[in-house]
Amino acid sequence: MGDFFNSGWSWAVAIVSVVSILACAVLLWLAGKAKVSAAALARGDNTTGHVWDEDLREYNNPLPRWWMWLFILTVVFALVYLAFYPGLGSYPGMGQWSQQGQHRSDAQRMRAELAPLYARFTATPVDQLSQDRQALAIGQRHFMNHCAQCHGSDARGSKGYPDLTQGQSAWLGPLSGEHIVRTISQGRQGVMPAMGSAIGGEAAISDLAHYVLSLSGSPHNEIKAFSGKKHYAACAACHGADGKGNKALGAPNLADNYWLHGWGEAAIVSIIKNGKSNVMPAQSGWLSPEQIHVLAAYVLSLSGPAPAAVGSIALPARTP
C-alpha cells in the first residue's frame, strides 16, 4: 500500500475486501431463503420455474449440507486471514507479517546454514582464494545471479560494461582482491566531464578525436591527428601525457585497443562533447561480506591463470 499517495486508497481496499466477503455470506443466506414460484408448485414438477435454452429446467433441490458448511468455513477463514495478515489496505495484520520481513528471515536462516562453509573461505585472502576450485564454483553462481546481467555470463561485458577478462590493461583500478571487494561492496562511479567548450569548435574536437585514435594505433587521419595533438593538453591531466591513463583517478588507458564506450571518431567526439557517467551499483545490500569475498575471488580469477573446471561447471576461457 506504500505505492498509494494517500490513505483513501487504503480505506477503499479495506472496504471492498470486507464487503466482498460478507456479500458471499449474504448470497448463501438468500439462496437458502429463495421460494419456489406458485406456478411451479401448481405444476407439482419440483422445479423452480427457471427455464433456459428452451427446455432446461432447474430443479428445486436443496444445497448439500457439506457444500453449504464448506462455503461458510471459507467465509470464516477469509475473515480470520484478514485479521492476521495484510489485506485490509495498509493494516499490517495482527501477525505483523510482511514480504520484506519474510525475506530477511529467510536470508538470515540461509546465511546461518552457510556460515561454516564461508568461514574457511573468509580466512583465506582473495588473491589465494582465486585458485580455490570450490570457492570459484560458489563465486561463479553469485556472479551469474548478480553480475552477469551487465557483464555477461562470460564476463566479457559489452558497450559501457567492462570486460572483466582483459587483465590489468583494461582495469580502471588496481587488479587486486582488496580493490575488487571494495568495488563490489561500495560500487563505483566514473565521470568524464564534458570538454567540448574547453577544446573549441567542431573541427578542433574532430582533430582531437583523431589524435586519441592515433594513441592506440587505430585507423585515423594523420593530418587531423597532428592538428589535434595541441588540444590534448586538456585531457593529459587525467589520461596522462602518453594517454596511458591514471588508475588512481579511474582515467582509462587511451593507448590500448580496449574501448569501453565505443570505438571510432563519432564515439570519441560524443564523449568529448557530452562527457560520460557510468555507475557500478553497490552490492552490499544484496550480498553478505562473506559472499562478496568469494565473488571477488572469482572475478579476480577471470584475469588470472585459469584453474581446472569444477565438476560440471566450465569456467569461462581467459584471454591472453
Secondary structure, 3 states (H helix, E strand, C coil): CCCCCCHHHHHHHHHHHHHHHHHHHHHHHHHHHCCCCHHHHHHCCCEEEEEECCCEEEECCCCCHHHHHHHHHHHHHHHHHHHHCCCCCCCCCCCCCCHHHHHHHHHHHHHHHHHHHHHHHHCCCHHHHCCCHHHHHHHHHHHHHHCHHHHCCCCCCECCECCCCCCHHHCCCCCCHHHHHHHHHHCEEEEECCCHHHHCCHHHHHHHHHHHHHHCCCCCCHHHHHHHHHHHHHHHHHHCCCCCCECCCCECCCCCCCCCCCCCHHHHHHHHHHCEEEEECCCCCCCCHHHHHHHHHHHHHCCCCCCCCECCECCCCCCC
